Amino acid sequence: MATSKGYKDFILEQLDLLDNITCRAMMGEFLLYYNDVLFGGIYDNRLLVKKVDTNKKYNMQEQIPYETAKPMYLVDDVDNKELLKEIIIETCKGLSSKK
């Protein structure tokens, strides 16, 4: 099942507290970047972020974005813009420290 355009547009609207969010289509799904850092994506109408040490504190559920992929964290409270912003910033901090 691919992500609907309506859900993608909703998620991008929820992320409007962050500047420099970009979204790229990939095989019916969408990759999400913050300041050019790939932090997650929208898969089957689910917002998933990469697993890093800095976002473990949010106790998010692990889910597989697609067959053969590594587990990611499901962001299930997509209505809370402030929490979304915090999760994405913390995720990107963790990803930046891996480089």
MIVO-669713 format. One record per residue: chain; y, x, z of N, C-alpha, C, CB in turn. Coordinates in nm, 3 decimals, padded with zeros to 5 digits. Atoms other than C-alpha are relative to their C-alpha. Glycine has a CB too. Layout:
BEGIN
<atom 'A', <Y, X, Z>, <Y, X, Z>, <Y, X, Z>, <Y, X, Z>>
...
***
This chain:
BEGIN
<atom 'A', <-00.118, 00.085, 00.000>, <00.000, 00.000, 00.000>, <00.124, 00.089, 00.000>, <00.000, -00.096, 00.123>>
<atom 'A', <-00.123, -00.077, 00.009>, <00.336, 00.144, -00.100>, <00.110, -00.064, 00.085>, <00.047, 00.013, -00.146>>
<atom 'A', <-00.114, 00.049, -00.077>, <00.658, 00.110, 00.096>, <00.089, -00.085, -00.089>, <00.080, 00.116, 00.061>>
<atom 'A', <-00.089, 00.087, 00.077>, <00.885, -00.173, -00.016>, <00.141, 00.057, -00.002>, <00.001, -00.144, 00.060>>
<atom 'A', <-00.138, -00.045, 00.011>, <01.237, -00.102, -00.136>, <00.084, -00.059, 00.114>, <00.060, -00.039, -00.137>>
<atom 'A', <-00.073, 00.064, -00.109>, <01.365, -00.347, 00.125>, <-00.016, 00.074, 00.132>, <-00.046, -00.143, 00.016>>
<atom 'A', <00.023, -00.073, -00.126>, <01.203, -00.156, 00.413>, <00.068, 00.136, -00.006>, <-00.152, 00.017, 00.026>>
<atom 'A', <-00.068, -00.130, 00.016>, <01.330, 00.178, 00.278>, <00.150, -00.017, 00.023>, <-00.027, 00.060, -00.142>>
<atom 'A', <-00.143, 00.024, -00.016>, <01.683, 00.036, 00.256>, <00.035, -00.031, 00.145>, <00.047, -00.114, -00.091>>
<atom 'A', <-00.022, 00.032, -00.140>, <01.654, -00.103, 00.610>, <00.000, 00.128, 00.086>, <-00.108, -00.098, 00.050>>
<atom 'A', <00.009, -00.125, -00.078>, <01.546, 00.236, 00.751>, <00.123, 00.087, -00.026>, <-00.130, 00.078, -00.035>>
<atom 'A', <-00.118, -00.082, 00.031>, <01.827, 00.418, 00.570>, <00.125, -00.057, 00.067>, <00.021, 00.009, -00.152>>
<atom 'A', <-00.113, 00.063, -00.071>, <02.074, 00.167, 00.715>, <-00.007, 00.031, 00.150>, <-00.001, -00.154, -00.024>>
<atom 'A', <00.017, -00.031, -00.143>, <01.931, 00.230, 01.063>, <00.036, 00.145, 00.031>, <-00.145, -00.029, 00.043>>
<atom 'A', <-00.029, -00.143, -00.019>, <01.989, 00.604, 01.013>, <00.146, 00.034, -00.030>, <-00.090, 00.083, -00.088>>
<atom 'A', <-00.139, -00.025, 00.041>, <02.359, 00.560, 00.931>, <00.085, 00.070, 00.107>, <00.064, -00.129, -00.036>>
<atom 'A', <-00.073, -00.078, -00.101>, <02.464, 00.728, 01.259>, <-00.008, 00.150, -00.028>, <-00.056, -00.030, 00.140>>
<atom 'A', <00.018, -00.141, 00.036>, <02.349, 01.057, 01.104>, <00.059, 00.026, -00.139>, <-00.150, 00.039, 00.004>>
<atom 'A', <-00.048, -00.043, 00.132>, <02.539, 01.229, 00.824>, <-00.109, 00.085, -00.063>, <00.136, 00.079, 00.011>>
<atom 'A', <00.089, -00.090, 00.073>, <02.346, 01.416, 00.558>, <-00.147, -00.041, 00.002>, <00.013, 00.138, 00.055>>
<atom 'A', <00.138, 00.048, 00.017>, <02.033, 01.197, 00.549>, <-00.023, -00.017, -00.149>, <-00.025, -00.135, 00.080>>
<atom 'A', <00.038, 00.022, 00.140>, <01.865, 01.213, 00.211>, <-00.142, -00.052, -00.005>, <00.014, 00.130, -00.083>>
<atom 'A', <00.129, 00.066, 00.017>, <01.567, 01.022, 00.083>, <-00.049, 00.029, -00.141>, <00.011, -00.153, 00.027>>
<atom 'A', <00.059, -00.031, 00.132>, <01.336, 01.126, -00.202>, <-00.130, -00.076, -00.016>, <-00.023, 00.152, -00.016>>
<atom 'A', <00.121, 00.076, 00.030>, <01.073, 00.908, -00.361>, <-00.115, 00.095, -00.028>, <00.022, -00.095, -00.121>>
<atom 'A', <00.119, -00.079, 00.025>, <00.719, 01.045, -00.365>, <-00.121, -00.094, -00.005>, <-00.019, 00.109, 00.110>>
<atom 'A', <00.123, 00.077, 00.021>, <00.427, 00.847, -00.510>, <-00.001, -00.132, 00.077>, <-00.120, 00.084, 00.043>>
<atom 'A', <-00.008, 00.130, -00.063>, <00.541, 00.508, -00.380>, <00.045, 00.003, 00.145>, <-00.130, -00.066, -00.007>>
<atom 'A', <-00.047, -00.017, -00.137>, <00.656, 00.648, -00.046>, <00.131, 00.079, -00.005>, <-00.107, 00.072, 00.090>>
<atom 'A', <-00.130, -00.066, -00.003>, <00.973, 00.826, 00.069>, <00.003, 00.111, 00.103>, <00.110, -00.102, 00.028>>
<atom 'A', <-00.019, -00.113, -00.090>, <01.042, 01.167, 00.220>, <00.142, -00.004, 00.053>, <-00.029, 00.137, -00.073>>
<atom 'A', <-00.131, 00.004, -00.062>, <01.333, 01.190, 00.463>, <00.042, 00.139, 00.047>, <00.001, -00.098, 00.119>>
<atom 'A', <-00.057, -00.130, -00.033>, <01.558, 01.491, 00.515>, <00.128, -00.021, 00.080>, <00.028, 00.082, -00.127>>
<atom 'A', <-00.127, -00.003, -00.073>, <01.835, 01.561, 00.765>, <00.053, 00.142, -00.011>, <-00.018, -00.043, 00.151>>
<atom 'A', <-00.058, -00.133, 00.027>, <02.065, 01.850, 00.671>, <-00.100, 00.088, -00.075>, <00.042, 00.069, 00.132>>
<atom 'A', <00.097, -00.068, 00.087>, <01.803, 01.948, 00.410>, <-00.129, 00.042, 00.070>, <00.063, 00.121, -00.060>>
<atom 'A', <00.125, -00.027, -00.072>, <01.524, 01.966, 00.672>, <-00.090, -00.123, -00.014>, <00.026, 00.035, 00.152>>
<atom 'A', <00.097, 00.109, 00.012>, <01.220, 01.753, 00.590>, <-00.055, -00.031, 00.139>, <-00.115, 00.037, -00.100>>
<atom 'A', <00.042, 00.035, -00.136>, <01.158, 01.570, 00.918>, <-00.104, -00.110, 00.004>, <00.120, -00.041, 00.081>>
<atom 'A', <00.096, 00.110, -00.002>, <00.940, 01.279, 00.815>, <00.007, -00.081, -00.128>, <00.024, -00.090, 00.119>>
<atom 'A', <-00.002, 00.084, 00.118>, <00.905, 00.989, 00.581>, <-00.032, -00.145, 00.034>, <-00.097, 00.051, -00.101>>
<atom 'A', <00.034, 00.141, -00.011>, <00.846, 00.623, 00.521>, <-00.129, -00.018, -00.079>, <00.117, -00.094, -00.055>>
<atom 'A', <00.134, 00.014, 00.059>, <00.478, 00.554, 00.453>, <-00.054, -00.138, 00.035>, <-00.096, 00.112, 00.051>>
<atom 'A', <00.057, 00.135, -00.023>, <00.332, 00.204, 00.409>, <00.086, -00.080, 00.098>, <-00.144, 00.011, 00.055>>
<atom 'A', <-00.095, 00.073, -00.084>, <00.643, 00.050, 00.568>, <-00.006, 00.042, 00.147>, <-00.026, -00.149, -00.011>>
<atom 'A', <-00.003, -00.059, -00.135>, <00.621, 00.282, 00.872>, <00.088, 00.123, -00.004>, <-00.145, 00.036, 00.050>>
<atom 'A', <-00.080, -00.121, -00.012>, <00.874, 00.543, 00.980>, <-00.079, 00.100, 00.083>, <00.140, -00.030, 00.065>>
<atom 'A', <00.077, -00.105, -00.068>, <00.686, 00.862, 01.069>, <00.081, 00.129, 00.001>, <-00.137, 00.022, -00.070>>
<atom 'A', <-00.067, -00.130, -00.010>, <00.825, 01.195, 01.190>, <-00.105, 00.106, 00.030>, <00.111, -00.001, 00.111>>
<atom 'A', <00.091, -00.111, -00.025>, <00.661, 01.535, 01.206>, <-00.016, 00.023, 00.150>, <00.050, 00.129, -00.069>>
<atom 'A', <00.029, -00.032, -00.140>, <00.499, 01.637, 01.533>, <00.049, 00.140, 00.032>, <-00.153, -00.013, 00.030>>
<atom 'A', <-00.049, -00.129, -00.049>, <00.686, 01.916, 01.713>, <00.014, -00.010, 00.151>, <00.136, 00.039, -00.068>>
<atom 'A', <-00.011, -00.002, -00.146>, <00.721, 02.022, 02.075>, <00.122, -00.078, 00.050>, <00.007, 00.143, 00.049>>
<atom 'A', <-00.125, 00.061, -00.047>, <01.077, 01.888, 02.095>, <00.000, -00.153, -00.005>, <00.115, 00.051, -00.083>>
<atom 'A', <00.002, 00.147, 00.002>, <00.980, 01.527, 02.019>, <-00.120, -00.060, 00.075>, <-00.002, -00.049, -00.145>>
<atom 'A', <00.114, 00.051, -00.078>, <00.668, 01.499, 02.237>, <00.044, -00.090, 00.115>, <-00.082, 00.117, 00.056>>
<atom 'A', <-00.050, 00.075, -00.117>, <00.880, 01.361, 02.523>, <00.020, -00.149, -00.027>, <00.130, 00.060, 00.047>>
<atom 'A', <-00.020, 00.141, 00.034>, <00.920, 01.031, 02.336>, <-00.131, -00.081, 00.004>, <00.062, -00.012, -00.138>>
<atom 'A', <00.131, 00.066, -00.012>, <00.547, 00.953, 02.376>, <-00.031, -00.096, -00.114>, <-00.008, -00.076, 00.132>>
<atom 'A', <00.027, 00.083, 00.118>, <00.510, 00.822, 02.023>, <-00.147, 00.008, -00.037>, <00.087, 00.045, -00.120>>
<atom 'A', <00.140, 00.010, 00.043>, <00.175, 00.717, 01.881>, <-00.022, 00.084, -00.126>, <-00.039, -00.147, -00.025>>
<atom 'A', <00.037, -00.076, 00.120>, <00.004, 00.947, 01.631>, <-00.055, -00.094, -00.107>, <-00.104, 00.110, 00.033>>
<atom 'A', <00.056, 00.073, 00.113>, <-00.067, 00.805, 01.287>, <-00.011, 00.094, -00.119>, <00.086, -00.125, -00.036>>
<atom 'A', <00.020, -00.078, 00.123>, <-00.188, 00.945, 00.956>, <00.082, -00.067, -00.111>, <-00.154, 00.009, -00.039>>
<atom 'A', <-00.082, 00.062, 00.105>, <00.066, 00.890, 00.676>, <-00.080, -00.041, -00.124>, <00.110, 00.095, -00.041>>
<atom 'A', <00.087, 00.028, 00.115>, <-00.199, 00.904, 00.401>, <-00.125, 00.085, 00.017>, <00.073, 00.031, -00.138>>
<atom 'A', <00.129, -00.069, -00.011>, <-00.555, 01.022, 00.356>, <00.020, 00.150, -00.021>, <-00.102, -00.057, -00.102>>
<atom 'A', <-00.001, -00.147, 00.001>, <-00.599, 01.399, 00.413>, <00.128, 00.064, 00.059>, <-00.018, 00.049, -00.143>>
<atom 'A', <-00.124, -00.054, -00.057>, <-00.255, 01.438, 00.578>, <-00.016, 00.029, 00.148>, <00.117, -00.099, -00.022>>
<atom 'A', <-00.003, -00.029, -00.143>, <-00.181, 01.583, 00.920>, <00.060, -00.121, 00.073>, <00.082, 00.130, 00.029>>
<atom 'A', <-00.059, 00.111, -00.077>, <-00.102, 01.331, 01.195>, <00.150, 00.021, 00.021>, <-00.071, -00.014, 00.137>>
<atom 'A', <-00.144, 00.001, -00.027>, <00.261, 01.240, 01.247>, <00.023, -00.101, 00.113>, <00.084, -00.037, -00.128>>
<atom 'A', <-00.034, 00.098, -00.104>, <00.442, 01.034, 01.510>, <00.063, -00.124, -00.063>, <00.095, 00.062, 00.104>>
<atom 'A', <-00.055, 00.127, 00.043>, <00.515, 00.667, 01.449>, <00.123, -00.033, 00.085>, <-00.106, -00.113, 00.010>>
<atom 'A', <-00.119, 00.047, -00.070>, <00.869, 00.561, 01.538>, <-00.004, -00.151, -00.009>, <00.134, 00.060, -00.063>>
<atom 'A', <00.018, 00.145, 00.008>, <00.810, 00.201, 01.631>, <00.123, -00.079, 00.041>, <-00.114, -00.040, 00.086>>
<atom 'A', <-00.123, 00.071, -00.038>, <01.154, 00.115, 01.776>, <00.109, 00.032, -00.101>, <00.045, 00.039, 00.144>>
<atom 'A', <-00.095, -00.031, 00.106>, <01.343, 00.129, 01.448>, <00.129, -00.080, 00.011>, <-00.062, -00.026, -00.135>>
<atom 'A', <-00.122, 00.078, -00.019>, <01.601, -00.123, 01.572>, <00.102, 00.073, 00.089>, <-00.035, -00.135, 00.062>>
<atom 'A', <-00.087, -00.073, -00.092>, <01.746, 00.126, 01.824>, <00.059, 00.122, -00.073>, <-00.078, 00.044, 00.128>>
<atom 'A', <-00.062, -00.107, 00.081>, <01.986, 00.339, 01.616>, <00.025, 00.127, 00.081>, <00.131, -00.049, -00.058>>
<atom 'A', <-00.027, -00.118, -00.084>, <02.081, 00.569, 01.905>, <-00.128, 00.079, 00.026>, <00.063, -00.043, 00.134>>
<atom 'A', <00.129, -00.067, -00.022>, <01.715, 00.644, 01.981>, <-00.048, 00.067, -00.128>, <-00.105, -00.101, 00.051>>
<atom 'A', <00.039, -00.061, 00.128>, <01.642, 00.706, 01.612>, <00.076, 00.130, -00.023>, <00.028, -00.098, -00.117>>
<atom 'A', <-00.083, -00.119, 00.019>, <01.930, 00.951, 01.593>, <-00.051, 00.114, 00.089>, <00.148, -00.030, 00.031>>
<atom 'A', <00.047, -00.100, -00.096>, <01.806, 01.134, 01.904>, <-00.135, 00.059, -00.042>, <-00.011, -00.062, 00.139>>
<atom 'A', <00.134, -00.046, 00.042>, <01.445, 01.152, 01.780>, <00.010, 00.093, -00.120>, <-00.090, -00.120, -00.034>>
<atom 'A', <-00.012, -00.082, 00.121>, <01.550, 01.290, 01.442>, <00.065, 00.135, 00.030>, <00.082, -00.075, -00.108>>
<atom 'A', <-00.065, -00.127, -00.037>, <01.783, 01.552, 01.590>, <-00.099, 00.089, 00.075>, <00.126, -00.025, 00.087>>
<atom 'A', <00.098, -00.079, -00.075>, <01.513, 01.664, 01.835>, <-00.113, 00.050, -00.090>, <-00.058, -00.085, 00.115>>
<atom 'A', <00.105, -00.041, 00.094>, <01.251, 01.672, 01.557>, <00.048, 00.117, -00.084>, <-00.040, -00.118, -00.092>>
<atom 'A', <-00.054, -00.108, 00.086>, <01.474, 01.887, 01.336>, <00.022, 00.128, 00.081>, <00.134, -00.046, -00.065>>
<atom 'A', <-00.012, -00.119, -00.085>, <01.546, 02.122, 01.629>, <-00.135, 00.072, 00.008>, <00.048, -00.038, 00.143>>
<atom 'A', <00.135, -00.058, -00.008>, <01.172, 02.174, 01.666>, <-00.045, 00.062, -00.130>, <-00.099, -00.106, 00.041>>
<atom 'A', <00.038, -00.054, 00.130>, <01.126, 02.228, 01.295>, <00.078, 00.126, -00.031>, <00.022, -00.105, -00.110>>
<atom 'A', <-00.083, -00.119, 00.024>, <01.413, 02.478, 01.277>, <-00.049, 00.119, 00.079>, <00.146, -00.028, 00.036>>
<atom 'A', <00.048, -00.111, -00.083>, <01.263, 02.683, 01.559>, <-00.131, 00.057, -00.052>, <-00.018, -00.045, 00.144>>
<atom 'A', <00.126, -00.049, 00.058>, <00.937, 02.715, 01.363>, <00.023, 00.102, -00.111>, <-00.082, -00.117, -00.053>>
<atom 'A', <-00.029, -00.089, 00.114>, <01.109, 02.905, 01.080>, <00.019, 00.143, 00.043>, <00.123, -00.047, -00.074>>
***
